[in-house]
Amino acid sequence: MDETAIAFEAPHVRAAATQTSGLLDRISVRDFTREVEIGAFRSERGVTQRVRFNVVLEVSHHAAARTDDVDKVLSYETIVEAIEHALAVERLNLLETLAERVATGCLADPRAMRVFVRVEKLDRIPGALGVEIARARLPDEAARLHAVQPARPLVAPRPMVLYLAPDLLAAAKAAAWLDACHDRQQSLVLCIGPATPQPTAGAEGALRVGLLAIEAAAWTLADRDPRLTVAATRSELDWALKSGRRPVWAPYKMIIDALPRPALDASRPADLAAWLAAEIAAEALIVTGAQHPGSTAIPLRHAATPGDLTR
């Protein structure tokens, strides 16, 4: 096989050229184009660009062709839904991450065996720039050195979200509040505000500066209390909760990358906590201090003393 000759061929050509054993059926979606906000550069923030998807999915044999039974076939919608889901979860910086998530979505169906994903930006240069990946399902009959027990999956418990007002963290009783957080048996995500009040953000730069001020406060607090860990992404929050850690939320990435982006800033950090509680389907939002969110879909509780957290 001359890999150089097929390097820029369509994914279905590459799939055929790299067939190793057995013959698999293939379904494909070609030249599927969406307007997407993606990219790590400042010029790619707040704007959309055309992104083209070419996906070939190799599937195990089935009787659909002989029986004309639509219920037995792996639908082309499997590919389209994988693309749409990957785009809907969050704003991404890298095409590589987007391609990986599309591949994972396609291989979620047990009938899918191997997938080729090519993702290209069409508006960055006169031509197209992109990435192509190939992923395969590990065969059930793959040889193992020894029998293994499947690992018990970690399940993230449904947490509470606690907004702890900045004046409480600066007071002499801050240690009592943090001790109460750790004494609470239920999972808890801690949200805080900036060390100094931030004005309402009227521009992108002010929004980012305010969110970074909260991040700085989060890292400062975690340095003071080794029982805390800073979590900036949904994955980091899930990991901390599954591992029994106490995460303090750093909001910059989740707010900036959210689709759609919420109309929130660091001037009202309790509203940011309410947004996070809704995003992670928290059991309740507990607020302290004088600033309370105006409205939230999550049950709202108030804590006036550290003892209120352990009741």
Buried (B, 14 or more C-beta within 10 A) or exposed (E): EEEEEBEEEBBBBBBEEEEEEEEBBBBBBEEBEBEBBBBEEEEBBEEEBBBBBBBBBBBBEBEBEEEEEEEEBBEEEBBBBBBBBBBEEBBBBEBEBBBBBBBBBBBEBEBBBBBBBBBBBBBBEEEBEBBBBBBEBEEEEEEEEEEEEEEEEEEBEEBBBBBBBBEBBEEEEBEBBBBBBEEBEEBBBBBBBBBEBBEEBEEEEBBBBBBBBBBEBBBBBBEEBEEBBBBBEBEBBBBBBBEEBBBBBBBBBBBBBBEEEBEBBBBBBBBBBBBBBBBBEBBBBBBBBEBBBEEBEBEBBEBEEBEEBEE
